[in-house]
Amino acid sequence: MTYHDHHIHPIGYATLVNGLELMDSVDLADLTARVARFADTVEGAVIGQRLNDEGLAEGRLPTRDDLDDVVGDRPTLLYRYCGHIAVANSAALSLAGVESGTPDPEGGSFDRDPTGEPTGVLRETAIQSVSSALAPLVDGPSDAAILRAFGDLAAMGLGSITGIVSAGEPLWCGVTDELDVLCRLAPDLPIDVDVLVIAPDPQLLAEAAEKIRRSQGRVRFLGWKEFADGSFGGHTAALHDPFTDRPDTRGTERLDREHATMMARAAMMLGGTVAVHAIGDRANDAVLDLFEDLVDMGADPTRLRVEHASLLTAAAVERMARLGVTASVQPAFLASEGDWLVKRIGDERMRRVYPFRSLIQAGIQVIGGSDSPVELPDPTIGINAAIGRPGFDPSEGLTPDEAAALFAPPARF
Ligand SMILES: [Zn+2]
């Protein structure tokens, strides 16, 4: 059988395979040496992907100073692998006009040292403040390179994907408009792509749906994608109780209920699905509040998806089942978080994170994706993690058939 990845950022994956991969750096010296070597091979700004501070001997994110030492005045931006945190050097910050007096943007923040000076660590929407200034200085992957990346996906057994693509503001630095790129390449794609569009207003969403409908090829408009919070790794998942290793924060809830309701209605008018990212238990409850409203307004619950649905209360599982909404899960997260997630959320919450068996037993429709480039897109990584659950409660493990079924194509394929 062929597999379907229900949550993947295909242009982000293409950017990763053509760019600077930082995941397996062992310490800051190794990391910065990779950045310096890569900087010699490109013009303009330097962009790195999949930075993993948990894998570094120092156990911390680099700062602007660490990067300034090796790249000097070349603007540099390194994305943490979750995509919700990035680190900029001084040249990138000054290009973006970020300085000690710059206020935090809505839905994000600049880490600051005791004197108030930004350290270079950018959280959530603060990333866009810098990436949009750098974008004109970055060469994105060529069309040929993007098509090669799609070929990789086909070679991994993926016959089709649900691709998350931004219209307007780019999600990955260097690609100006992901949707334009995808629609231009649509006739040449080796696999089918259902598209969930990240769009800031109903007009742009409608234009995106129209652009997809007009493109001759293997793309189809699936709906609208939104974020309700960030990630566990970046301490930005929205939790009911504080992070175990950061008692000062319960994360960042990003869902604007009124705006989300308007966008969801626009998506449904276009015949589309509504997919909202929720990692923390507080974010998941906020998304279920939104979905409950939408169902009350007459929405088809099978068109409402919680993306990730990572940390859930028992009441949230019960409510998802009652509403009839879908959980879109990423079992590969278990393979990469098993060593450190307990530090972030503690033992009690470890017992209710990624509760795949409970979701299925409650009768909830559960589908699987990689979230690549967050994780690698080979579906067998997620299937194995859903079965074995390394570092997690094994009683929530799935059988091989159940795990493979997460990556089954939707009915239309
Ligand atoms: Zn994602």
Residues whose N, C-alpha, C, O or C-beta is under 5 A from the ligand:
A	BS01	ZN	D371
